[in-house]
Amino acid sequence: MDLLRFITAGSVDDGKSTLIGRLLYDSKSILADQLEAIERATKGRDDGTVDLALLTDGLRSEREQGITIDVAYRYFQTPARKFIIVDAPGHIQYTRNMVTGASNCQLAIVLVDARHGVVEQTRRHSLIASLLGIPHIVVAINKMDLVDYSQDVFSDICIQYAELAKKLNVNQVTYIPLSALNGDNVVDKSESMPWYDGPALLEHLESVEIDDNVNLEQARFPVQYVIRPQTTELHDYRGYAGKITSGQFRKGDAITVLPSGETSTIDAIEVAGRSPAETHYDEAFAPMSVVLHLANDVDISRGDLIVRTDSQPVVSQSVEAMLCWMDTKEFKVGNKYLLQVGTARTRCSVREIAYQLNVNTYEETEGVESLKLNDLAKVILRTAQPISFDPYRQNRATGGAILIDETSNVTVGALMLIGEA
């Protein structure tokens, strides 16, 4: 049974938390004690309904304000598939939370209020989903019950979003009209919209193809730990532990260690802490955690990247990237940060802000000297040591990076690496 990780995003009060609650409730994925808790919390309501949003709005401040602040994760499964739901905040000041939540998602549900159509946050979240390379977008046009389940309203919003998707070069977009409050087209097809002949939301989530999202071409292995047991029987043992982030490795493959450029071949592949003689693994692939043994001693440490020699990434000290700034302190030309790509970490300085991206018009503004919280921009960084990476569009696993404040050790920026500057 495979796993689909998806995020819900949209403007404030579009009904993201209610949609997730309805999805869990109607698919019978709520534990009895959870249901009792939200029934107690909403006891005495005039309409006698249960507030399903309370299933995801877990913080006290979220309950008091009636909004989602933090990213919430929920897990459920059906006979067809396992799911991880990421509920992202809708307020503009929490856009950075959406970036962190969406970074590993394979699908994004962008909610649109049927009464309001495409708004600023719809554009912002769609842009972020596009930059993060999320391959599947579902435009869930919610609150159709408040527009009398009008087909014309649904069609107009589809046309609005299609223009947006064209600008962002997003190809795989699915449009679903629904009412999270009433359950229309969430788990079961709605009788109120006979004009809609597509799938309900859960049906689409169960059937969307996700196997093509695994990169099996570019073999990448960031070294997390060097294993060197000090025992008599294993005195010649040296292994390099980590997780294969993409591609596959086979015994006998010629490999290159980056950024040093040293070469060797894979002598053995160890899995689950057992000796190679017990496992006899001849190959391993993403996302397996393994220990690689090489034919000869090579100077390797944490942060190095092992790749197949016939599939090389970019190695450079000058990097071009798209940045989402996530700190209240301004990002300025000349500032210095720690840059982390996979397990590798090095100091870097901001050489240039090529342009700032307007989230409403998608226009590029040049000549910008600083960025504020939640700003998006194309930047150029200079690193103290060479870093190894792939363009984010080709390989999300080795094309994503973060900026870390040197003094506070706080993550202050999310990067989608483009290439050598």
N, C-alpha and C positions, 0 to 999 in steps of 0.2 A: 504494500500500500504506500503510494507516494505522498509527499507533503507539499501543500501549497501555502505559502506565506503571503498574505495580502494586507494592504493598508486601506483604511477609510479616511478620506480627506474631503474638505469642503469648507464653506463659510460657516460662521457662527449660526446656530439654531437651524441648520439644514437637516438635523436629525441623525447624525452619525451614531451617537450612542444608542439611540432608540432603534436604529436599524440593526445594530449588532445584537441588542437585547432581543429583538424580534427573531433574528436568525437563530439565536441560541434557544429561545423559548419554543418556537414552532418546530425546530428540529429535535426537540426533546433532549437538549444537551445541557440543561441546567440541573445542578444537584438539588435535592429536596431542601436542604438547609439554606441554599442560596435563594430559592424561591420563597421560602418562609420569611427570610430576612427582608426582602424587598416588599413582600405583602404587608409585613408589620410597618415598614417605613412609609407606606402609602395608605395605610388604613385610615378610613374616614373621609377619603376623597369623595366629592359630590357625585362624580360620574361612575364611581365604583371600579375604575380601571387600575391596573398595576403599572407603575412607572418603570418600564424596562430599561431606561437609560441608567438606572442605579446599578445595573449589573457591571457597567464599565466605569462610571464616575465614582471611584472609590475614595478619593481624598475628601476630607471634611469641607475644604474650601470649594471643591467642585460641587458638592451637594448643596452648599449654601448659596452659591452663585448660579447654579444651574448650567454651568459650562464645563467643558473638558479642558484641563490645564496640562496634566502630565500625559505622557504616552502610556496607554493601557494595553496589556497583552492578554488575550484569551485563547484557550485551546479547546478544540472540539473535533469530532470526527463523525463521518457517516460511513455506511458500508462501502462507499466508493473511494474516499480519500480522507487524509488527515489535514487539519487546518490550524494555522496560527494567525489570529486576527490582531492587527495593530491599529488601535484607535488613536488617531492623531488630533491634536487641538485645532480648532478653527480660527482662533484669534490670531491676528497678524503678529503680535508680539511673541507667539509661540511657534513661529514658522521653523525655527531651528530644531524644535522637537520633532517636527514632521520629517526633516531631513534625516535625523538619526534613526527614526523609526522606519523610514522607507528604504534605507540603504541596502537591505538584504531581501527586499520583497520582490516577488515575481509578478504581482498584479496590484493595481491600484483601483479602488472604487472612489470615484470623484462624485460626491453628492451635489446635486443642483436642486434648489428649491423651485418647484414648478411655477410659483408666483413671481419669482424674481429673475429667473433665467441665469445666464452666465454673468458672474460678478467678479470683483477684483480677486478674491481668494480662490475662485475657480481657476483664474488665469495663473495665479501664483503657484498653486499646488500642481497644476498641469505642467507648468514650466519645470518645476522641481522634479516631477515624475519623469519628464523627458530627459532632463540633465542626468538623472540617476540611472537612466537606461532601463526603466521598468518596461518590460515588453508588452504587457497587456493592460489596457485601460478600460474600465467599465464606467460609463456615465450613467449613474443611477438618478433618474429624475424623480425626486421624492415629493410627497405631499400632493399627489395627483388627486386625492379626494377633495382638496381645497379649490381645485379648478374644474370640478365636475367631471373628472376623468376625461378631459378634452384631448382628442387626438391632434387637433390643430396646435394646441399649446406644446404638446410633446414634439411634434414635427418642427415647430419653430425653434425650439431649444436645440434639437438635433442639428439643424442648419447652422445655428450660432456656433455650436461647439465644433462642427466639422471645419469651419473656417479657422478656428483656433488650432485644431489638430494639424491642419495643413501647414500653418506657420511653424509648428514645432516638429514637423516631419514624423508625426505619430501615425502609424498605419493600422495597428490592431485595436480598434475602438468598437465597443459594444454598447448599445443604448438600451436601457431597460426602464420603463415607466413603473413606479411603484408607490405604495403608501406604507411606510414602516409602521405607522401607528396602527393601521388596520390589518396589516399583513398581506396586502395585495402584491402579488408577484415577488414576494420575498422567498418563501419556501414553496408555496403553492401558487399555481396560476390563478389570476384574478378573473372572476366572472364580470366584474365591473368594466373591464376593458377588452371586449371581444374583438376589437380592431387590432389588438397587438397579438401577433402570431409567433413571437420569439420565446425564448426560455425564461423561466423564473430565475431569480438571482442565484439560488442555491444550485439549481440544475446547471447553470453556466459555470459556477465555481467547480462543480464536480467534473465537468467535461472539458474545460479549457486545457489545451495542450501545453505542458510545461517542460517536457523532456528536452526540447531544442534549446533550452536556456543554459544547459551545462556545457561549458567550454572544454572539449576533449582534445583540442588541437595543440594548445600551448601548454606544455608541461612545466609547471611552476611549483617549487617546494621551498618555502621560506623556513630556514633553520631556526627552531625554537630553543634547542638544547643539545649540547654535545655530551654523549654518554661514554664514559670511560671507566668501567668497573675495575677496582683494584683487587682482583682475586686471582689466585694461581691458575685456575682452569680457564679463565677468560682474560689472560694477560694481554692477548693480542686484539682484544675486542675494542673497536671504536665505532660508534654509531651516531647518526645525526637524526634527531627526533624532530617531528613537526607534522603538519597537516598539508597534504597535497591540495592546493587551492584550485588548480585547474589542470587538465590534461591527464596523461598517464605515463608511468615509468615501468620499464621492463628490465629484468636482469640482463646485463650485458650492454645496456644503453650507454652510449658516450654522453657524458655530462660536462657542463661548464659551471664553475662556481663564480658568482658575480658578487661584488664588482671586481674581484682580483683577476678573473679570466683564467684561472687554473683549471686544468682538465683532468678527467679520470673516467672510469667506467663503473657502473653499478655491479657490485659483487654479490649482494644479497639484499632481500627486502624482508624486514622483520615486522610482524604485526602482533598486537595484543601482548607485548612483553615476553613472548616466547622466543626461543632460539630459532634461527633460520632453518636448522635441521628438522625442527618439529613442524614448522609451518609450510616450508617449501613453496613460498609465494614467489612466482615468477614475474608477476606484474601487480601493480596497484594503480588506483585512479582516484580522482577527486570524488568525494571529499574525505577520503580515508586518512586516518592518522597512522603513520608508519615510522619505522626507523630504517634509514638507508645505510648500507655498508658499501664503502668504495674499495676498489682494487688496490689503491695505494694511499699512503698518508698525504693528506692535503691540509693546508692551513685553513680551517673553517671554524667560524664562531657564530653565535647567535646574531641574527640580522642579515647573514649572507643568504643569497638566493641560489638554489641549485636548479638548473634548467637543462633540458636536452640540448646538446650542442647544435642540432639541426633546427632549433627553434629559439632564436635569441630575442630578448626584449630590448628596450631602449636603456642605455646606460649613459647618464649625463649629470652634470652639475648645474645645468641651466634648464629649468622646467617651466612649461606653460600649462596653466590649469584654470578650470572654472572653480570659483570659491563661493561658498555660502558663509558669511561672517556670523559668528554665533556668540560674540561677546559684547558687553556694554562699552568696553574700551574701544576706541577707534583703531581701525587697521590702516596704517600709514606706510607710504613709501619710505624705506630705510629701516623699518622695524625689524627686529630679530626674533625668531621663534625656533622651536624644535619641530622638525618635519618627520612624521612617522609613516612609512609605507610598509605594510605587513609587519614583520618583526624588526625591520631596520629603522634606526632613528639617527638623525643628524641635525646639526644646527643649520639654519638658513636665514637669509635676509630678503626683504621685499625689494626687488629691483624696479618693478614697474606695475602700475595698474593700467592695463591695456585699454579697458573700457568697463563701465558699469552697465548692467543690463536692467532696463526698465521692465518690471514684472507686468505692467498693464499693457504697454504698447510693444514690448520686446525690442525697443530701440536701444542702440548702443551709444552711450555717452562717453566720449574720450576726454582726456585732460583732467581726470579725477585724481585727487591726491590722497583721499582717505575714504574709508567705508564705515558705515554704522551697522548696528545690530540688524540682522536679517537681510542685509544687502547682498546682491549677487553680482559677481564681476569676474572678468578674465584677468588673471594676474601672471606675472613672471617672477619666479623665485630663483635665487642663487644659493646652492647648498655647499656646505663645507667639505663634504665627501660625496663621491659619485653615488647616485641612487639608481636602482634597477626597477623598471616598471613597464607596463604595457599601456597604450592609450585606453582610456576608460571605455570607449565605445567598442573596443575589441575584447577587453577582458576586465570585467568589473572587479574580479578578485585581486588583481595586482595593479589596477588603475585608480583605486580609491586611496585617499590619504587623509591625514588630519594634521592640523597645526596645534601645537601645545605651547602655552605660555611658560617661559623658562622659570619664572619666579614662583608662580602659584601651582604649576603643573596641571592646569585646567585646560581641557580641550576647547579651543576658541574658534576653530574653523574647520569646515569639511571641504575636501578638494576632490574634483574629478580631473585627473591628469590627462592632458591632451597630447603632449609630446615634448620633444626637445625644443627649447626656445632659440 
